[in-house]
Amino acid sequence: MLADEQKRFIDGALEKGFDRQTAETVYAYIDRFANYGFNRSHAVAYSMIAFWLAYLKVHYPAAFFTSLMNSSLSNTAKLRIYLQEARELKVRVVGPDINSSQRYFSVNQDQILFGLLSIKGVRRDFAGDILTARKNGPFKDLRDFLQRLDPKWLKTATLAPLVDAGVFDRFDSNRAQVAFNLDELIESVKLSGNDVGLFEMLQPKLTKVDAWTLSEQLDREQAALGVYLSGHPVEKFNFLKQQYPIQAIAGLEADQSVTILAQIRHAKRIRTKKGQAMAFVDVQDQTGGASVTIFPSLYPVFDQLPEDAIVMIQGKTELRNDALQVIANSIQLADALMPSARLFIQTPQDFDASGQETLLKTVQQYHGTIPVITVAQGSRQGVLLARQYWVDGSDLLLTALKAQFGENAVVLRPNQVVNQ
C-alpha cells in the first residue's frame, strides 16, 4: 500500500512546488516510520488504558467489575472468574432481587447486584414487563407480583428459574417452599385476576416444606445464574489458599501442574484390563467443575474419602477429546490440612521493628503447627506470619505474649469446620 501511494505523494509534492529529492526523502521517512511507529503508538495507547483500568479497579472496584460482568453476560466461564476476583477484593456481590434488580448487573450501595437478564431463560421482554410493573411501586409479596404481571408470564416454567436464583428471597428465603407452592398460587391468581376478595377466597393454604440442602440450593442457583452465589462448601477452607498455590478451576489450562481445592460431586469407578480399580471423578469449586482421573496407584486413598468430601488435589492437566482433565498425583482431605486453631495478636499503633523482633523471638521458642496472625490496631489489617513462626498454642506461650501485648490482645481461636 505504501509503495502504491509513493507515486501519488511525489507527484502531489511536485505540483505544490517541492523538488523531487525533497519529496523522495520525506516519503522515505514515512516508509521507515511505518516499520515501528504503529507498534509504538499501540504500546502507548494500551499502557494508558491499562493504567486507567488499574485505577478504576483499585478505587471503584464495584463499578469496575460490574462493567466487566456486563460485557460477559453470555460467557459463564468469565463471569465466574470475575465474581471470584471481586470477592477476593472484598466487593460484595448479591443475587437478583425482584424489587432492586435492573436488566443488567448494577451497582447498588457499593455492592454488585445481579440483573434480571443474568438469569438463564429470562427473555428481554419478560424483564422489561417486570420493570414496567415495578414502576407503580415495589412488589409487596409474591402474590402482588403475580397479580401485577402480564398473564402470559404466569407459567411455572417461566417463574421457576427466578425462584432458583433467589429473586423472591425477600418474601420467603425458603426457596424450596416457594417452588413447592408456586403452581397453586399461580392458578389462584389466574382465577381471581385483580379481585382481592375473590383471591382471599381462592388463596391456597401454604404448604410448609423443608429447605433445600446447601448442595441442592447451590446446584439450582448455578443452573439459573451460571455461578455459585450463596457460597460454596469449599469457602470454609479458604485459609488453605494462603498456604498452598491453589488455582481456580475456571482458570485451568492444559499441560500445567496444578493444585485445586474442590468438592467431590460424582465418581465413576471402573476396573482396568488388569482388574485394578480406578475412578473418574467430577469435582467442583466456586468457579466451575473439572474431571479428575484417579489411577490405580492413588485409588486406595480416594476410596477412603467420604461422599461430597472437600479435597485438595495436586496433579497435571491434560486435554483429551477437547476436554480438560486433571490427572491426580495426590488427594488429601481439606479437613486434615486445616490447623486446629489460629492465634490472633493485636499489635499496638506504635508497634515498631523492636517490638516485632521481640515477638518473632518469642514465637520461635514455641514452634508448632498453629498459624499466627497479627492484626494492627486501628487499621485492622491482618498479616499471616510465615510457617517458621507458627506456634504450639501452649499456656506458656500465651502468658509470654499477653505480657508483651496485653491480656485482651492475644486470642487463641479453635478452627470449627462443619461439613455439609
Phi, psi and omega in degrees: 000316178296324179294322179294326183279346185300315183297317180298318181297312183294316179299319179294322179294319179297320180297330181272004174099004178275151179279162185298318183299317179296318181296317180293323178296314180297318181292328177296324176296316180299315182296318181292321180296327182297337182288337183222341185297320181297316180296318181292319179296322177296317181299317179296314182298314181293326177296318179295317180295319178300320179294314179302314182294320178298320179297314180296321181296322182283315188265335179225060188298323181297313179294322181299309183287332175299315178296317179299315183291325176292332179281351184232034183305324183265002181248090185299321182300316179293321179302318181296319180293316180297319180298315180296318181293321178298318179295321179296334178268014176067025174272125181280132178241124183242152184287171181296144182229137187296334182255355184237329186291144172262194178296316187244180174301142181216163177264126181226107180054051177063021174230155182271126181250126177297143178267166182295326181284355174280351179272125182297132179094350179276117181280159181297319180290329176294313177300319179297319179293324177297314181293324177295316179296328183285345179297337180274007179124158180297152178286135184278325179197181183296321178299315179301318178300312182295322182290330182268358182270149174302130184306336182294343180265359183279071179226139181300319181297330180283322187268339183302318179299329178293321177296313181298328181280351179087018182299327184258017182301331180294337178269323180199113183284350177275090185296328178298320180291318178298315180296321183294323184266358187297316183304308183294324179294320177298315181297320179296319179294320179299318183287324185267340183059230180262011179281102184297318181298317180294323179296321180300325179287324185266352186302125181288152177285133182293125176267122181274131179227158179291147177294154175297152171295162180302318181297317180292319179297319179296320179297316179293320178297317179295322179294326182277324186248343183086355181221164175264109189258326184280009184111177180208144182306330182289343182295338178294345183247023181301336179302327181296337180292341177276347184251337183229153181282063185285134181248149175287139182300322182297339182261007182289145176231165183291152175060046177238148165275126189229157171229122181235152176243116189208166177258136175285124181251327182201145179224132175250113183264134179223177174237142179284176178299335178273001179086008181274143181280140173211178184209151170248121191241132173267123179237166189207136169238194184296336188261347181158191183241163179211157175259130182241131178262125178251108181281165185307324182296331182260348186302318180303325178291314180298320185296341180272353184282143177287163177296147178059024181293148172267124187227156170254123184243130174246138182181206181226143180270145176222151177258113180233124181054043179064014178239139181278131178232153174252123175268111188283134172257331177209154178214129184224144174295132178297325178306317184290338182272343182284139176293155182290336181201174174225142181255121180253132179234120177274119181266142182289167182294334180264024181291111185248189183298324179295317178295322178295319180297318178298317179300312183295323178295322181294311184291330179294337178285343183234049185298139180196208186250007182265122180295149178245128181235120176267139180237118183288130177294136181098290183282339182062019180284128182259144178229124177274121180287154180298159184304328182295346180252014176285158193232174181266349178075018184288161178298324179298318178297311183298321178297317180296318182290322179293330176294328181275319190249346181111153185301319186267002184264358182235120182228125174261111187250115178297145175277131178238104179249118181253120181286140178273000000 
